[in-house]
Amino acid sequence: MKVQIQDLKQGLVNGVEVHLPEQHTNVYQETYFTWDASPLVAQMNSSSISGGILNTWHHVPEFNVIETHVEPEMFYFVSGVALMLFMDLIDGTPDMASAQIVRVQPGTQLIISAGKAHFVPVAETDSVHIIVVSPKVDAPRVQLPEAITLG
């Protein structure tokens, strides 16, 4: 199945909150630092929160699986341009008609709602570096009935 890439914007992907880099207007600055606090706040049920750095590199995008979580995930795209797949599940089955591939610019912040199917972004540039924050939860994968490639 081929899916066209869309530039990510607020409201494009149902179940994903977006804060774009050009929206960073509340930066606090002192002599030697700035603090750019995210206005996005995720309500999580767990008190066991983890974070990590996700590094991806360029390759031809072909998505064969998706994953979901029972809690939201927060993504902070630090560098590089990424391509990320999102879709809905209906009774645990991938809704292929809902598949979206979005282009994510560095500086973008996302909150992916609990249950929103997605997968690790592919770097459109040489590499992408992302900070991910989420509760310690499983990441069950669901095999797609057919590979999703770029349209």
C-alpha positions in Angstrom: 0.0 0.0 0.0 1.4 3.4 -0.9 0.9 6.4 1.3 1.7 10.0 0.4 3.9 12.0 2.8 2.2 15.0 4.4 4.0 17.8 6.2 3.0 17.5 9.9 0.7 20.3 11.2 -1.7 20.7 14.1 -4.8 18.7 13.6 -3.5 16.5 10.8 -3.2 13.3 12.7 -6.1 12.4 15.0 -4.7 11.3 18.5 -1.5 13.2 18.2 -0.9 16.7 19.7 1.7 18.8 17.9 3.8 21.7 18.9 5.8 22.9 15.8 9.2 24.6 16.1 7.9 27.9 14.8 5.4 28.0 17.7 8.2 28.3 20.3 7.3 31.8 21.6 7.7 31.4 25.3 11.4 31.0 25.6 12.9 32.2 28.9 16.4 33.6 28.7 19.1 34.5 31.2 22.8 35.4 30.8 24.0 32.0 29.5 21.0 29.8 28.9 17.5 29.6 27.5 14.6 27.4 28.6 12.1 26.5 26.0 9.4 24.7 28.0 6.9 22.6 26.0 3.3 23.7 26.4 2.2 20.1 25.7 1.3 18.2 28.9 0.5 14.5 28.8 -1.7 13.0 31.5 -0.1 9.6 32.5 -1.5 7.1 34.9 1.8 5.6 35.8 4.4 7.2 38.2 7.2 5.2 36.6 8.3 7.4 33.8 11.3 6.7 31.5 13.1 8.6 28.8 15.7 7.9 26.2 17.3 9.0 23.0 16.0 7.4 19.8 18.5 7.6 16.8 17.3 6.7 13.4 19.1 6.8 10.0 18.1 7.1 6.4 16.8 4.2 4.5 13.9 3.6 2.1 10.7 3.7 4.2 8.8 0.5 4.3 6.6 -0.1 7.4 5.6 -3.7 8.1 4.5 -3.3 11.7 3.0 -0.8 14.1 3.0 -0.5 17.9 0.7 1.0 20.5 1.0 1.7 24.2 -1.6 1.9 27.0 -0.1 5.3 28.0 0.8 8.4 25.9 4.4 9.0 24.6 6.1 12.3 24.2 8.5 12.8 21.3 11.0 15.7 21.0 12.6 15.8 17.6 16.0 17.3 18.2 17.7 17.1 14.8 17.1 15.8 11.3 13.9 15.5 9.3 11.8 12.3 10.0 9.0 10.4 8.3 6.6 8.8 10.8 3.7 6.4 10.3 0.4 6.8 12.2 -2.8 4.8 11.9 -5.8 3.7 13.8 -6.7 0.2 15.1 -10.2 -1.2 15.0 -10.6 -4.0 17.6 -6.9 -4.5 17.5 -6.7 -4.7 13.7 -4.8 -2.1 11.6 -7.2 0.3 9.8 -5.1 0.5 6.6 -7.3 3.3 5.2 -6.3 5.5 8.2 -2.6 5.2 7.4 -0.7 8.6 7.4 3.0 9.2 6.9 4.0 12.7 8.1 7.2 14.7 7.7 8.4 15.9 11.0 10.8 18.9 11.3 13.5 19.2 14.0 12.2 21.2 17.0 8.7 19.6 16.8 7.2 18.1 19.9 4.5 15.4 19.9 2.3 13.7 22.4 1.0 10.4 20.9 -2.2 9.4 22.6 -2.5 6.0 24.3 -3.7 3.4 21.8 -2.6 5.5 18.7 -0.8 3.1 16.4 2.6 4.3 15.1 6.1 3.2 14.5 9.7 4.4 14.9 10.3 7.3 12.5 12.6 6.9 9.5 15.2 9.6 8.8 14.6 11.5 5.6 17.9 13.2 6.2 21.1 11.3 7.1 20.0 10.8 10.7 17.3 11.9 13.2 17.7 12.3 17.0 14.6 12.2 19.1 14.1 12.3 22.9 11.3 10.0 23.9 9.6 10.2 27.3 6.9 7.7 28.4 5.9 5.4 31.3 7.5 2.0 31.4 4.9 0.0 29.4 4.9 -2.7 26.8 5.0 -1.9 23.1 3.0 -4.6 21.5 3.5 -4.8 17.8 0.9 -5.6 15.2 1.9 -7.0 11.8 0.4 -5.0 8.9 -1.5 -7.0 6.3 0.7 -5.4 3.6 3.8 -3.2 3.7 3.3 0.6 3.6 5.6 2.5 1.3 5.8 6.0 0.0 3.2 6.9 -2.6 
